[in-house]
Amino acid sequence: MEITKEINDKLVEWNALKHQLNMMSVRENELRREIVKSLFTAKPGTERLELGNGYTLKAVKKENFTLKNNNHETEIALANWDQLTRNTLVKWKPEISIAAYKNLTDDQRKHLLDTCLEIKPGMPELEIVAPAVVVEAAKNA
């Protein structure tokens, strides 16, 4: 497929925006954390600060809770609890194994999972990969 000037221009613009967006996102996160740390308590929750002229700065501080279960740690920790407590304390979310799903026959997919499985197109990824010569030259510069 031939890359037209129009597509090339879009590639150049996309690549520049991608890099700018990444740099801005990193800096925005840094500034947000610094401002919250300077003006608010570390306690999770919502706090407000009057800025003047009717403006208010609102900080919503959250904690992210994650259960480790790579080596069945969660299952082992919950083993001594009764079923009701386990079901109340931990939510189990079904997650499909795409590799196993793709190994099913069409009939198995149709009758077993396709009634509850939703497949939507994901966001495509793009990357401009430099030739090895350019990468090597950059390393040696």
C-alpha positions in Angstrom: 0.0 0.0 0.0 1.3 3.4 -0.9 1.5 6.2 1.7 0.1 9.3 0.2 1.2 12.8 1.2 -2.1 13.3 3.1 -1.5 10.1 5.1 2.1 11.0 5.7 1.1 14.4 7.0 -1.4 12.7 9.3 1.3 10.3 10.5 3.7 13.2 11.3 0.9 15.1 13.1 -0.2 12.0 15.0 3.3 11.2 16.1 4.0 14.7 17.3 0.7 14.8 19.2 1.3 11.4 20.8 4.7 12.6 22.2 3.2 15.9 23.4 0.3 14.2 25.0 2.6 11.8 26.9 4.8 14.7 28.1 1.7 16.7 29.2 0.1 13.8 30.9 3.3 13.1 32.9 3.6 16.7 33.9 -0.1 17.1 34.7 0.1 14.1 37.1 3.2 15.5 38.8 1.6 18.9 39.3 -1.7 17.4 40.5 0.1 15.3 43.1 2.3 18.3 44.3 -0.8 20.6 44.6 -2.8 18.0 46.5 0.1 17.2 48.8 0.7 20.9 49.5 -2.9 22.0 50.1 -4.8 19.1 51.5 -4.5 16.3 54.0 -3.4 12.8 53.0 -6.6 11.3 54.3 -8.8 9.8 51.5 -12.0 11.7 50.7 -13.1 15.0 49.3 -11.8 18.3 50.4 -12.5 21.8 49.1 -10.4 25.0 49.3 -11.8 28.5 48.5 -9.7 30.2 45.8 -11.5 33.5 45.7 -14.0 35.1 43.3 -16.4 32.2 43.9 -13.9 29.5 42.7 -13.3 26.4 44.7 -10.6 23.9 44.3 -12.0 20.4 44.9 -9.6 17.4 45.6 -11.0 13.9 45.6 -8.4 11.6 47.1 -8.8 7.9 46.6 -7.2 4.7 47.5 -7.0 1.8 45.1 -7.5 -1.7 46.6 -6.2 -4.7 44.7 -6.2 -8.3 45.8 -3.1 -10.2 44.8 -4.0 -13.7 43.5 -1.2 -14.7 41.2 -0.3 -17.5 43.6 -3.8 -17.9 45.0 -3.0 -15.6 48.0 -6.5 -14.3 48.1 -8.1 -17.8 48.0 -5.8 -19.0 50.7 -6.5 -16.0 52.9 -10.2 -16.4 52.5 -10.3 -20.2 53.0 -11.0 -20.0 56.7 -13.9 -17.5 56.3 -17.5 -18.7 55.9 -19.0 -18.5 52.4 -21.3 -15.5 53.2 -18.4 -13.4 54.4 -16.2 -14.4 51.5 -19.0 -13.4 49.0 -19.7 -10.2 50.8 -16.0 -9.2 51.2 -14.7 -10.2 47.7 -16.3 -9.7 44.3 -15.2 -12.2 41.7 -15.4 -10.8 38.2 -15.5 -13.3 35.3 -12.7 -12.8 32.9 -12.3 -14.6 29.6 -9.2 -16.3 28.5 -9.0 -15.2 24.9 -6.5 -17.9 23.9 -8.8 -20.7 25.3 -11.8 -19.0 23.7 -10.2 -19.0 20.3 -9.4 -22.7 20.6 -13.2 -23.5 21.0 -15.1 -24.8 18.0 -17.6 -22.5 16.4 -20.4 -24.7 17.8 -18.9 -24.5 21.3 -18.7 -20.7 21.1 -22.2 -20.4 19.8 -23.8 -22.5 22.5 -21.6 -21.9 25.5 -20.5 -18.3 25.5 -21.8 -16.2 22.7 -25.0 -15.6 24.6 -23.1 -13.7 27.3 -19.9 -12.6 25.5 -19.7 -9.1 24.0 -16.9 -8.5 21.6 -16.3 -4.8 20.6 -13.5 -3.4 18.5 -10.7 -2.0 20.6 -8.7 1.1 20.0 -6.0 0.4 17.4 -2.4 1.0 18.4 0.1 2.7 16.2 3.9 2.9 16.6 6.5 4.3 14.2 9.4 1.8 14.4 12.8 3.2 13.5 15.0 1.0 11.3 17.7 -0.8 13.3 20.4 1.4 11.8 18.8 4.5 13.2 18.3 2.9 16.6 21.9 1.8 16.7 23.2 5.2 15.6 21.1 6.9 18.4 22.6 4.5 21.0 26.2 5.4 19.8 25.6 9.1 19.7 
